[in-house]
C-alpha cells in the first residue's frame, strides 16, 4: 500500500523556463516535471510513499531562460508536502523592482482528491 500525489505546474506567461531545482526529501518521484517549461504550457509530477512512511515532500524551481530581471536571481519555486493525511503547499515569488513581479499560486492543495491505495 502507498500514497501517491500528482501535481501540475502551469506556466501562465510568455516566457520559457528551465528546471533548476528538483529536490525529493521524502517519497519517490515516478514522473519528473519537464526540464523546459514552454510559454502557456503545463507539466506534471508524481510521487509516492509507502503507507508505513506516509510522508511526501518535493520542491521544484524554474528559472527563466531570458534575463528579464536585471541579473537578479529569478527562480520561481514551489514545495508540496504530505504527512499523515495532510497536504501543504508553499510557493516563492520574485520581486523585480522597476520591471515586474512573478507570483506562484497553488490551487486545490488542501483537497483530498482521488484515492489512497
C-alpha positions in Angstrom: 0.0 0.0 0.0 1.2 3.5 -0.8 0.1 7.1 -1.1 0.5 8.8 -4.5 0.4 12.5 -5.3 0.0 14.1 -8.7 0.8 17.7 -9.2 0.7 20.1 -12.2 2.9 23.1 -12.7 1.5 25.7 -15.1 3.3 28.5 -16.9 0.8 31.3 -17.5 3.5 33.7 -19.0 5.1 34.2 -22.4 8.5 33.2 -21.0 10.3 29.8 -21.3 11.6 28.4 -18.0 14.3 25.8 -17.3 14.0 23.4 -14.3 16.8 24.4 -11.9 15.7 22.7 -8.8 14.2 19.3 -8.2 14.6 18.0 -4.6 12.9 15.0 -3.1 13.1 15.0 0.7 10.5 12.2 1.3 8.9 9.8 -1.2 9.9 8.5 -4.6 9.5 10.5 -7.9 7.9 8.5 -10.6 7.0 11.3 -13.0 9.5 14.1 -13.4 8.4 17.7 -14.3 9.6 18.9 -17.7 13.2 20.2 -17.9 11.9 23.0 -20.2 8.6 24.6 -19.4 7.3 26.4 -22.6 5.1 29.5 -22.5 1.5 28.8 -21.6 2.3 25.1 -21.0 1.8 22.7 -18.1 3.9 19.9 -16.8 3.2 17.2 -14.2 5.0 15.5 -11.4 4.1 12.4 -9.4 5.5 11.0 -6.2 4.5 8.1 -3.9 5.5 6.8 -0.5 4.8 3.6 1.3 1.8 3.7 3.7 4.1 2.9 6.7 6.2 6.0 6.0 3.2 8.2 5.0 5.3 11.3 4.0 6.0 13.0 0.7 8.0 16.2 0.2 9.1 17.6 -3.1 10.5 21.1 -4.0 10.9 22.4 -7.5 12.2 25.6 -9.1 12.2 27.1 -12.6 14.4 29.9 -13.9 13.5 32.0 -16.9 15.8 31.3 -19.9 15.9 35.0 -20.6 17.4 37.7 -18.3 14.3 39.7 -17.5 15.2 40.9 -14.0 18.4 42.8 -14.4 20.7 40.0 -13.3 18.7 39.4 -10.1 18.3 35.7 -9.4 14.8 34.8 -10.7 13.9 31.3 -9.7 10.2 30.6 -9.1 9.7 27.8 -6.6 7.1 25.6 -5.0 7.0 22.8 -2.4 4.5 20.1 -1.9 4.3 18.2 1.5 2.1 15.4 2.5 2.3 14.0 6.0 -0.2 11.6 7.6 -3.2 12.7 5.6 -2.4 16.4 5.5 -1.4 18.4 2.3 0.6 21.6 2.4 1.9 23.7 -0.4 4.2 26.7 -0.3 5.5 29.0 -3.1 8.1 31.6 -3.7 7.7 34.8 -5.6 10.1 37.0 -7.5 10.1 40.8 -6.9 11.9 42.7 -9.6 11.8 46.5 -8.9 11.1 48.6 -11.9 10.5 45.6 -14.1 7.7 43.5 -12.6 6.9 40.5 -10.4 6.3 36.8 -10.9 3.9 35.2 -8.5 3.4 31.4 -7.9 0.0 30.4 -6.7 -1.4 27.0 -5.8 -4.9 25.5 -6.2 -6.6 22.6 -4.5 -3.6 21.8 -2.3 -5.7 21.2 0.8 -8.3 19.0 -1.0 -8.2 15.2 -0.7 -8.7 14.4 -4.3 -8.5 10.9 -5.6 -7.9 7.6 -3.9 -5.3 6.2 -1.5 -4.2 2.7 -2.3 
